[in-house]
Each structure stands twice: as C-alpha cells, then as structure tokens.
Amino acid sequence: MPAFKSIVMGELWMSFMLKERKEPGELKLLRMLKARGGLLDDSRFWSLQKGYRGEVLFDKWFSSVDGEWIVVNDLLLEHAGSVFQIDSLVIGLDRVYLFEVKNFEGDFLLEKDRWYSGSKEIKDPLLQMQRCEAALRQLLRSLGYQLPIESSLIFINPEFTLFNCPPKLPIVFCSQLNRFSKKLLQQSASSGRLHARHSRLAEKLCELHMEKSRYERLPEYRYEELWKGIVCVGCGGMGVRYHYRMIECERCGSKEALDMAMLRTINECRSLFPQMKITTKIIHDWIGETVSKKVIQRVLQINFSLIGYGKSANYVKEPQRL
Ligand SMILES: [Zn+2]
C-alpha cells in the first residue's frame, strides 16, 4: 500500500500525493538504446520524452495550487474490457478532476472537430479524454462512487497555439493556468474537507493500476550491435575518460564517481538484457574494456550476490536489496 506523502501543508489546506509520477520504463530503455546507437528511428523516444516533460511541468504547477485534494498520477486502468490511461487524477470532496496533459508546441488548427498540426491531421485529444472520462465514470460506479468527473485538457507548453478553438471546450492553455488554479481553489474552499472515503478511493485506484509491459513497444535490438562503453550521466554521450576513481566526460565535462558510474552501467545491461547472466567478463565487455576487471568485480561483489559455481557463476540482485 503506497504511503501518503504530504506535498502541501499550508495553514488551511492539505494535499496528498498518493502516487508519484515516474519516468516511463519505455522512455528509460529507449534512452539507453539511443546512447548506444541502437535506435534507427528515434521519433518515439522524442515524443515520449516531450510528453513526460510536459507531465512533470504540470505536476510542478499543480503542487503550487492551494486546496485540499488527493493526487493520483499516471494511472493505467482497465474496466469492462477497455484499457485507459490517466495523466493526472485529483480527488476533491465533491468531484474528481481528470487532467489530460499535452506538451504540444507550435501552431495547431481545430476545424469541424478535426485537429491539424500544419496540414497533417492528428488524433483528437478531446475525444481521447472523453473516452477516458466515460471509462473512469463506469469504473467509479462499479466501486460505489457517484462523484462527478470534471475533465480538462491542459496544454502546458507556452509555445502552443490552437486556432479556431471555441471558448467553451474544456481546454486550459498555459496562459490560463493562473486563473484556472484560482477556480480550483474556490471549488475546494466551497466544498470542505476530505473524508476517509476519499482516501479509500485513491488507494483502490492505485491497487487497480496496471504496470506496462516492458516489451510493449520496444524496437528489436541485439547485444552485439550496441556500442560498448560507459554513457555520460550528464549528456548521454559515450566519450568518457577514466581517472583515478572518477570518470569525466570529454564533451560536457560531467564528473561521476567511478563506482556509481559502474553500478549505473551494470544496471543498464540488466535492464536491456534481463535474461543475460551478469559476470565480470560480460560487464568488462559491456563497458568497452575501459575499466579493469578488478574494479568491476569489486562493484559487483558489493552490490550483488554471486550464485552458482565455476563457469555458471553469475551475479544477481539480492532479494532484500530489490
Ligand atoms: Zn557528457
């Protein structure tokens, strides 16, 4: 059961974040592949990264909004055969807010319910949000909650313009966020304090959340085809130099303790190749033979457990450290 975490404790209001947003696993893996030359088409990476950055900006904005709520971020739910994803769900006393966050940039056009970026038609984000709202309503009813849902499509990027947008649509532009936060505060102030029933709903939704499969949309990649070496923690490049107990990037100048960099690089290998048996020899190859086997063995011994004997010996994560 996730613990409550207080994010705002003003004199009057208390908000809780029950489920914090994490960087999507797919984005992390695509970043690792990109750094090692394993992505022929990186458009999915850039699109995921842009979306995630928009959601982080939204979280930052919402954490400054006064009021009493429970925030449950990034839910993947299923009800009656339909799977739906919620960027941010906020539980107030008398309603549930559903926020769909878009980090679109540039000029867009809305014409007869069709959305265009330049001359290219794109998926209707309002329709996507409405479907999500309908599925959420059914789910809430099945859990015994009749709370109304108030959905908003948030365009978080200040460089976004939507031509032809009727003012009555449930859309909030970046330039309207200040006024929108005042409206939310008024609604919270006029409703009152949350009850245990609201917390139970938030906890139930967290329980129903499904983790995405790591293989869902990953491109094919092979160990032999990826560049070997240590990726810079600062710029994601491969040009790092090794000094005594430190590594330094030739491109951006970022420095990192050698043991930290080694552990990070070992974990990259484990994430990209979960079936691979981790040995000193494999890691020595994975880091491009830039660091001695003695150092690798030390880092492996400190952070992992050795199982098996002889040629089948390999390092695994100790259960208690997971
Ligand atoms: Zn760098």
Boltz pocket constraint, residues with backbone or C-beta under 6 A from the ligand:
constraints:
  - pocket:
      binder: B
      contacts: [[A, 232], [A, 233], [A, 234], [A, 235], [A, 236], [A, 237], [A, 249], [A, 250], [A, 251], [A, 252], [A, 253], [A, 254]]
      max_distance: 6.0
